[in-house]
Amino acid sequence: MNLPYPFYFLHLGLVDVADVLLVTVLLYQLYKLLRGSVALNVALGGLSVYLVYLLVSVLGLGLLSSILGEFMDVGVLAGIILFQQEIRRFLVNVGKVALEGGGPLGWWRRESSSDARLPLAPFVEAAKTLATQETGALICFARASDLSAYAESGDLLDAEVSKRLLLAIFQKTSPLHDGAVIIAQGRLRAARCILPVSQNPEVPAALGLRHRAALGLTEATDAIVLVVSEETGQVSLVRQGEIYRNLTPTEVKSRLGEWLHPSGLAATAT
Ligand SMILES: Nc1ncnc2c1ncn2[C@@H]1O[C@H](COP(=O)(O)OP(=O)(O)OP(=O)(O)O)[C@@H](O)[C@H]1O
């Protein structure tokens, strides 16, 4: 391909164009996989260091270039360790698409930053009843971040959401009551899920593991978590590592509506 000055020195063939397009698609897929999670910040940090390294190398700053070069040498290994969950999910998705054109885990990949079909009444009503009974509960609402790795740590259900189902799961005698329930794409996807526990030293000592797990998930992803305390019967909502405690059913409904249906869609279904 003949290019105009000042790009005439570039020899750009069809293969190069296809190469650039494929890299663009790959980077976009990676962005979709990482968006809404702290992994995206880590990836952007790594990319910034790499760009500085390239610049420093071009400018011929020997010492800085060799220091960053050492860093780059271990970068691939560090990347594999840091992103092991994301790499695993990416490969699982690629495998599913190749074999089944989507497969049973296809719903995790659907694009939706909030679930317009999700009725909120079952959650508000179940939280109210569980709070009265002082029965603990942990309910996670997936948004853009992929929660499949957390769902896979528990029992996959893929059931229709209802107040009765939520109450049955969290009853103390239920074999599914321990851990968290995950809601995604309008369905109850899994129960008994293990969440990452927040290591934030500023979390009040009065909050135990259930609340720390809710905080931990929202620090790592853009999920929203509803917590019912077994000890106090208080209902809390957690978002972006922040906890809103002791909420009334009306407050739970309006906050959930605001966060999960920002456009006001489907709130009528409640
Ligand atoms: N990492 C985790 N992921 C999911 N659920 C967890 C996790 N850690 C603890 N839990 C749930 O929290 C329960 C223990 O809650 P704990 O009493 O320590 O927390 P808490 O924040 O004080 O809550 P509560 O006010 O209900 O007592 C466990 O039985 C389990 O169901």
The ligand as an SDF file (V2000), in Angstrom:
LIG
                    3D

 31 33  0  0  0  0  0  0  0  0999 V2000
  -15.7850  -15.2420   52.5110 N   0  0  0  0  0  0  0  0  0  0  0  0
  -17.0980  -15.4480   52.6710 C   0  0  0  0  0  0  0  0  0  0  0  0
  -17.8930  -15.5560   51.6090 N   0  0  0  0  0  0  0  0  0  0  0  0
  -19.2170  -15.7470   51.7430 C   0  0  0  0  0  0  0  0  0  0  0  0
  -19.8430  -15.8280   52.9390 N   0  0  0  0  0  0  0  0  0  0  0  0
  -19.1010  -15.7260   54.0320 C   0  0  0  0  0  0  0  0  0  0  0  0
  -17.7000  -15.5280   53.9700 C   0  0  0  0  0  0  0  0  0  0  0  0
  -17.2240  -15.4560   55.2280 N   0  0  0  0  0  0  0  0  0  0  0  0
  -18.2890  -15.6140   56.0290 C   0  0  0  0  0  0  0  0  0  0  0  0
  -19.4270  -15.7820   55.3400 N   0  0  0  0  0  0  0  0  0  0  0  0
  -20.7870  -15.9770   55.8550 C   0  0  0  0  0  0  0  0  0  0  0  0
  -20.8950  -15.2280   57.0330 O   0  0  0  0  0  0  0  0  0  0  0  0
  -21.2200  -16.0980   58.1250 C   0  0  0  0  0  0  0  0  0  0  0  0
  -20.4510  -15.6830   59.3400 C   0  0  0  0  0  0  0  0  0  0  0  0
  -20.7970  -14.4220   59.6320 O   0  0  0  0  0  0  0  0  0  0  0  0
  -20.1610  -13.6100   60.8690 P   0  0  0  0  0  0  0  0  0  0  0  0
  -21.0260  -13.8060   62.0470 O   0  0  0  0  0  0  0  0  0  0  0  0
  -18.7020  -13.8630   60.9750 O   0  0  0  0  0  0  0  0  0  0  0  0
  -20.2870  -12.1980   60.2050 O   0  0  0  0  0  0  0  0  0  0  0  0
  -20.9820  -10.8660   60.6540 P   0  0  0  0  0  0  0  0  0  0  0  0
  -20.5450   -9.8590   59.6360 O   0  0  0  0  0  0  0  0  0  0  0  0
  -20.7370  -10.6070   62.0980 O   0  0  0  0  0  0  0  0  0  0  0  0
  -22.5020  -11.1540   60.3730 O   0  0  0  0  0  0  0  0  0  0  0  0
  -23.7300  -11.2840   61.4000 P   0  0  0  0  0  0  0  0  0  0  0  0
  -24.0410   -9.8700   61.8200 O   0  0  0  0  0  0  0  0  0  0  0  0
  -24.7770  -11.8910   60.5370 O   0  0  0  0  0  0  0  0  0  0  0  0
  -23.2830  -12.1730   62.5390 O   0  0  0  0  0  0  0  0  0  0  0  0
  -20.7970  -17.4730   57.6740 C   0  0  0  0  0  0  0  0  0  0  0  0
  -21.6030  -18.4540   58.2940 O   0  0  0  0  0  0  0  0  0  0  0  0
  -21.0120  -17.4320   56.1900 C   0  0  0  0  0  0  0  0  0  0  0  0
  -22.3500  -17.7550   55.8630 O   0  0  0  0  0  0  0  0  0  0  0  0
  1  2  1  0
  2  3  1  0
  2  7  2  0
  3  4  2  0
  4  5  1  0
  5  6  2  0
  6  7  1  0
  6 10  1  0
  7  8  1  0
  8  9  2  0
  9 10  1  0
 10 11  1  0
 11 12  1  0
 11 30  1  0
 12 13  1  0
 13 14  1  0
 13 28  1  0
 14 15  1  0
 15 16  1  0
 16 17  2  0
 16 18  1  0
 16 19  1  0
 19 20  1  0
 20 21  2  0
 20 22  1  0
 20 23  1  0
 23 24  1  0
 24 25  2  0
 24 26  1  0
 24 27  1  0
 28 29  1  0
 28 30  1  0
 30 31  1  0
M  END
$$$$
